[in-house]
Amino acid sequence: MPAVMLHVAFVVPFRFETSLRFLRAALDVPGCAVSLITQEPQDAFDAELRKRLAGFRQVKDALSGAALVDACRHLSQRLGM
């Protein structure tokens, strides 16, 4: 497996199948660690997808720029990326 060169915080405000297709495609990019930021609870996503995530952060409002910045900072500190 290639070393992780990039960490992507992928925002899926709501669990729509279209959004999940893009998320799964990002998870397939070699050398890319993907974290998920969403309003949905973690258990709203299937176990197989959750296992592939580098990180997860639920926010109250995934359309708020301030909430997204805070979530990215949290993930960065937690994951050391």
C-alpha positions as a printed NumPy array, in Angstrom:
array([[  0.   ,   0.   ,   0.   ],
       [  1.419,   3.44 ,  -0.894],
       [  2.288,   5.907,   1.849],
       [ -0.399,   8.477,   2.546],
       [  0.558,  11.677,   0.757],
       [ -2.722,  13.555,   1.043],
       [ -5.483,  13.86 ,   3.635],
       [ -8.891,  14.93 ,   2.326],
       [-11.749,  16.09 ,   4.54 ],
       [-14.806,  15.13 ,   2.479],
       [-18.043,  16.932,   3.4  ],
       [-21.302,  15.04 ,   2.99 ],
       [-23.878,  17.235,   4.734],
       [-26.636,  14.662,   4.279],
       [-26.466,  10.974,   3.425],
       [-27.518,  10.979,  -0.234],
       [-26.484,   8.124,  -2.515],
       [-25.005,  10.568,  -5.024],
       [-22.726,  12.045,  -2.363],
       [-21.725,   8.581,  -1.185],
       [-20.635,   7.677,  -4.729],
       [-18.194,  10.593,  -4.709],
       [-17.006,   9.652,  -1.211],
       [-16.368,   6.043,  -2.26 ],
       [-14.449,   7.245,  -5.32 ],
       [-12.253,   9.425,  -3.084],
       [-11.618,   6.425,  -0.831],
       [-10.274,   4.539,  -3.863],
       [ -7.587,   7.132,  -4.669],
       [ -4.163,   5.603,  -3.877],
       [ -2.161,   7.514,  -1.288],
       [ -5.176,   9.492,  -0.116],
       [ -6.56 ,   9.327,   3.433],
       [-10.186,  10.435,   3.575],
       [-12.06 ,  11.778,   6.591],
       [-15.783,  12.452,   6.601],
       [-17.519,  15.56 ,   7.932],
       [-21.303,  15.333,   8.092],
       [-24.44 ,  16.208,  10.018],
       [-25.408,  12.549,  10.084],
       [-24.481,  10.21 ,  12.96 ],
       [-21.624,   7.806,  12.268],
       [-23.905,   4.758,  12.345],
       [-25.903,   6.18 ,   9.41 ],
       [-23.036,   4.98 ,   7.194],
       [-22.409,   1.316,   6.494],
       [-19.686,  -0.461,   8.449],
       [-17.538,  -1.155,   5.372],
       [-17.386,   2.537,   4.492],
       [-16.684,   3.552,   8.105],
       [-13.725,   1.152,   8.291],
       [-12.091,   2.88 ,   5.319],
       [-12.268,   6.387,   6.781],
       [ -9.195,   7.99 ,   8.325],
       [-11.456,  10.099,  10.534],
       [-15.036,  11.125,  11.183],
       [-16.547,  14.317,  12.575],
       [-20.238,  15.017,  13.042],
       [-21.195,  18.698,  13.04 ],
       [-24.442,  20.45 ,  13.854],
       [-24.488,  22.41 ,  10.571],
       [-22.41 ,  21.039,   7.685],
       [-23.288,  24.107,   5.623],
       [-21.582,  26.452,   8.097],
       [-18.086,  27.528,   7.114],
       [-17.113,  27.975,  10.763],
       [-18.31 ,  24.459,  11.644],
       [-16.312,  22.993,   8.746],
       [-13.14 ,  24.851,   9.74 ],
       [-13.519,  23.626,  13.329],
       [-14.1  ,  20.056,  12.125],
       [-11.008,  20.176,   9.894],
       [ -8.894,  21.502,  12.754],
       [-10.166,  18.759,  15.052],
       [ -9.402,  16.05 ,  12.476],
       [ -5.968,  17.509,  11.767],
       [ -5.032,  17.552,  15.456],
       [ -6.48 ,  14.094,  16.115],
       [ -4.858,  12.463,  13.106],
       [ -1.634,  14.443,  13.137],
       [ -2.079,  15.466,   9.519]])
